[in-house]
Amino acid sequence: MYNPPPPADQSTGLGRLAATVERLRGQVREAHAAADGRALIELAKGILVERLKCTPVQAARQLAILAEQAGLAQIELAADIINQVAQDRLSQAADDFVRSVAAGKTPPAPHDASVGVRLRAAESGALAAGDTQAAAESLLEHALLPLGADAVAVWAVGVDASLTLAGSAGFTTEEARRWHYVPPGVATPARQALTERRAVWWENLAQVGLPSIGHRKDAESGRVAVPAGPGGRIVGVLEIRWPDALPPQPPQIQRQVEALAELVSHTLETHPYAVEHGPGSELVDLANGLYDSAMVLRPYLDAQGRLADFRIHHTNGDFVDPAGRPRGVVTGNLLLEAYPMMAGDGGLYEKVEHVHATGEPFRAERMTLSALVDRVPLTVIAAVSISRHGDSVLLIWRIMDEAARVAGLLQHAQRLGRIGGFEENTTSGAITWSDHVFTFYGLPTSAAPIPLRNLLRHTHPDDAVAIGRFLRTLLNHRRPASTAFRLQRSDGVSRHIRVVAEPVLDTDGELLAVRGAFQDISAQHWTEVALAATRDQLAHTEKESAEHNRLALRLQHAIMPPRRRPVEASNVNIALRYRPAEKEHLVGGDWYDALLLPSKQMLLSVGDVAGHGIEAATGMIVLRNALRGLAATGAGPAQLLTWLNLVAHQLTEQIAATAICALFDPETGVLRWARAGHLPPISIRGQEASELPMIGGIMLGALADVEYEEGQHQMQPDDILLLYTDGLIERKDRSLQHSQQHLLRLAEHATPTLEERLDHLLTHSKSDTDDDTCIIGIQFADPRQSGSTTSSGSTAPTHPLSPTMPR
C-alpha cells in the first residue's frame, strides 16, 4: 500500500520545497484519477448514445438520473454499464468479486472504489499510456495496491524466448537496470510461467530459491507470474510482488490477476522487443526458398478467442507429404485435420503449440511423423525444425529415406570409430577419400588425395618394412591386407594409423580398384602405453609397499618382542594378549605396556595410533617410549597424558592417537586412570561386567593445549580389570554401542584363569575389520589375606609380573 511520507518541517526552505513537491504530486495523482474517471464516464455515455439513439447531452443527463436512482456515483455506474456490454475477463472478475461479497464473504482487498471501477480505471490508464512503463504504473496504482501488492514487472518475450523488462513499478531504478534482460534458459518466476504456460503462485519466493527482480534471499515475499498474450501466443509475462508472505488467494483474486495480464498483453503488441514480422510474403518467400518440406501455419481460434488449431496457410514447392498427398490437398486444412496422429502426447502438434506460445525454437534430427493412409497409420523418420515468425509458425521437415538413413548411420559409425574410407581406381587413377581421411593426413578437403604407392613418403622410417609388406600383399599378390604404422604429417604431428584394404578384381583376375579404410588408433596406442607404464609403476609400488609393511612388522616385534624379562610385582595377576592384523599391509599402531615403576606402582597403558603401515608403527614406538620416560617423574595419569599430547602435537609430525594411561597400586588396589579418546576399561566383579564411568579427554594430537580428567577405581579381591583397543569390537555392520554391549556379555563368561578369559575374548569376539588388537587383564588379590588367591581358587604366593606376549 502507498504510505505518504511524514510531513516535512516547513519552517526551513528545504522543508517548504519538500511540502510543495508532495502537494504537486498529490495534485498529479488526483488529476490522473479524474482523467481515468472521465474516460470511463465518456465511454459509458457513448454506450448510451448507441443503445438509446440519443444525443450526447441526453446521454449525460440519463447517466446522472440513473446514478441518482441507483444510489451510486456516476463513475461506478459507468463501470457497471461497461462491464455489462463488454462481458470480458475484467467484467467476469468484477462480477465474481460482487458475488463473493453478496454471499457474506469478506472482500479480499477493501478499497474506497469498487472492484469494477478499479479494474476499468486500470484498463483506461493502460490503454491511454504511451508505453508499457506507464501501463505498469497504472496497473500498480489502480488495481494492485488495493490487493496488497507493492511492485509489478512486465516482461516482453523475445523470438528466442528471452525476457526483456518492458515496464516496472515499485522497484528501484538500480533493480530495473540490473534486470533489464534475462537470457534464454535462466530459471526465474517469469521463465517458469512462460515454460508452463500458466499462472504460477508462490507463497514465499525465498523458499523456492528462484532469483528475480527485487527479491532478497533473507526476506519473505509473495509472487505471482502470469503469461500474457492473445490467442495462446505469449508475448509477455506479468509478475507481481507482495511485500510479505502471500497466503493462498481466492479464485476471485486469481481471475482479477489473469484479467490484468490479458490487459497488459495489448500494450506489448507495439513493444520493440516483442514486435515481429507477420506472415506476409517474406515468410512465404522464405518457405519457397527451402529445399525441404515447409509449411506456414497460422493460429486458428475458437469463439472464446482460445487457440484451437493451426491453419496450414502455405506449403512450398518441395513439400513432400508423408501420406503421399499432393500439396494442394493439404494447404488450407487445419493441422490436426490433415495430420490427426500429431495430437499424441509429446507429438509434433504439442511442439508447434509450445513454439507458438513461447517463441522458443525447436530442433530435432530424428523425430517420428505419423499419417493415416486409408485408415492405416504410416510412420516415417524426419529431421524437424519449428520457429515462430510474428503470429505464424514455420514448420520444416526432411523425411529420411532408407539410403539416407543408412548413410547417416555409416557417417556416425565412422565418426565414433575414427574411421575414414577410401577407394582408388587403378585404371584411371581416380581416388576418393572420406572427410575423416583428410583429417588424418592434416589436409584440407580441397587437397588432392595421396595414392597408396606414395604411402611410404608419409610413414615413419621404422615402419617402412610393414608398409612395404602391406603394399606387396595388396597390389602384387592381390589379397586383402592390413597393418599398423605411424603417419608422419606435414605439420610434424605423428598419428598411429591402422589401414585395412582389399582388391577389386574383374572376371579375368585383373586389378580394377582398391577399397579400404584408415582408422586412427592413436588413443588406443597411447592408452596401451600408459597401461604398460601403470603396470610397471604398480608393480614397483607394490614391492615398496610390501617392504614397508615388512619393516613395520619388524618394528612392532622389536618394540614388543615375544619374550622379555619378568617384572617383579606382588598381589596382582596380569595377562596380556596381542593379535596382529592378518594382512601385513594392515599393520597398525596398537600398543600395550605394563611396567613396574620405582614407586612400586604399575604403569598400565593401551593405545591406538591412527592409520596403518610404517608411519603408524613408528608413531606407536614414539608414544609408547615417551610415556615410559614421562612415567618416571611420578606424575599422575592425567598429567602424563597432557605431556604425551604435547609430544604427539608438537614434537612429532602431529600423530593422532587414542590411549588410556593408568597407575595401579598393588598394596591398596586403587586404580587411577585417564583417557584420551579411548574406550573406558571394563570392570568384572563376580559375574557382572561393566564399563568404568566415562571421563572427559580428547584424542592425542588434536589440540596443542589440552587438560585431561582423572578417574579413580577401587578394586576388590578377585576383581578383574580389562583394558583393550577397538580392534577387539569393531564391525562394519554394527554400531560401536552394539559391539560394546556384546563385549560386556562376553566378558562375564567365567573361566578357570585370567589368561583363559582373555583367550575366550579373542576367540569369540565378532570384530571383522582385521585390525590390531591389544588386551591387558589384571586381577587383584587382597594383600591383607594370608595369601593371594587366583581366579581358579588356588593359593598363589607373591610372584613376578610375567605378561603373556603375542600369540
Number of C-alpha atoms within 10 A of each C-alpha: 15 10 5 8 7 7 10 15 13 13 8 10 10 12 14 14 14 16 17 14 12 16 12 12 12 13 12 12 13 12 12 15 18 14 15 23 23 17 19 25 22 17 17 25 25 17 17 20 18 13 10 12 11 15 14 15 11 15 22 19 13 17 21 16 13 14 17 13 9 11 10 13 13 22 26 21 23 26 25 19 19 22 22 12 11 12 11 13 17 24 23 19 24 24 18 18 24 17 12 15 12 11 8 8 11 11 15 16 12 12 12 8 14 15 27 26 25 24 25 27 28 27 24 22 25 24 18 15 16 11 16 27 18 18 28 26 22 24 27 23 24 22 23 26 18 20 18 18 22 20 26 27 27 31 31 29 31 22 22 16 24 20 28 20 23 26 21 27 22 18 15 12 11 10 14 19 11 11 15 15 15 20 13 14 11 14 15 17 26 27 26 18 21 27 17 12 19 14 22 17 21 19 19 19 25 18 13 11 14 16 15 18 22 17 19 13 13 8 14 18 21 21 25 22 29 28 32 33 21 18 18 21 24 24 32 32 32 27 26 23 26 22 17 17 17 20 11 11 11 11 12 19 19 16 18 24 24 21 21 23 23 21 24 26 23 18 24 26 18 13 15 11 19 21 17 17 13 14 19 11 9 11 20 18 11 13 24 19 13 14 13 19 20 27 25 24 27 22 23 17 16 11 7 9 11 14 17 16 18 24 22 22 20 22 24 22 15 15 20 18 16 18 17 9 11 11 17 10 10 19 19 16 16 20 22 16 13 18 20 14 18 21 13 10 8 9 15 21 20 14 18 23 18 23 24 30 26 27 27 20 19 15 14 12 11 14 16 15 20 19 20 15 12 8 7 8 11 14 14 15 19 20 17 22 18 22 20 28 19 19 19 24 26 25 21 23 23 18 21 15 12 10 9 11 14 12 12 13 12 12 17 13 12 18 13 9 12 17 23 22 19 18 20 22 16 16 9 9 10 12 18 17 17 18 18 21 22 18 14 22 19 15 16 10 14 7 8 12 18 16 15 13 11 9 14 18 12 17 20 16 13 10 15 17 11 15 23 14 13 21 22 13 17 20 19 10 11 18 15 18 19 19 15 18 21 21 23 20 16 11 9 9 12 17 20 18 20 18 19 18 21 19 22 19 13 9 6 6 9 11 18 14 20 21 17 17 19 21 20 23 19 16 11 11 14 12 12 12 12 12 12 12 12 12 12 12 12 12 12 12 12 12 12 12 16 15 15 17 23 17 17 25 21 15 17 22 12 11 15 17 12 11 11 11 9 12 16 13 19 18 27 26 27 20 22 24 21 21 18 21 17 11 10 19 18 21 26 29 26 33 26 24 21 21 19 16 16 11 9 15 19 22 21 22 26 23 29 28 24 17 18 19 21 25 18 23 27 18 24 26 20 17 24 21 13 16 20 17 11 15 22 12 11 14 12 16 24 23 19 22 29 20 17 22 29 19 21 24 18 13 12 13 11 18 23 19 26 22 29 26 26 25 25 24 19 20 16 16 21 17 19 18 25 29 30 26 17 24 19 22 22 20 23 20 16 12 11 12 20 18 16 15 11 13 15 13 22 18 19 30 23 16 15 15 11 16 15 19 16 18 18 15 14 12 23 15 20 22 19 24 22 20 24 29 27 23 23 25 26 21 17 9 8 11 11 14 10 12 18 17 14 14 20 17 13 16 23 17 13 15 15 11 16 21 21 13 19 19 15 16 18 19 9 11 16 16 19 13 15 17 23 22 24 24 25 25 23 21 24 28 28 20 17 10 10 9 15 24 21 21 21 12 11 10 12 13 13 16 15 16 21 18 21 16 15 15 8
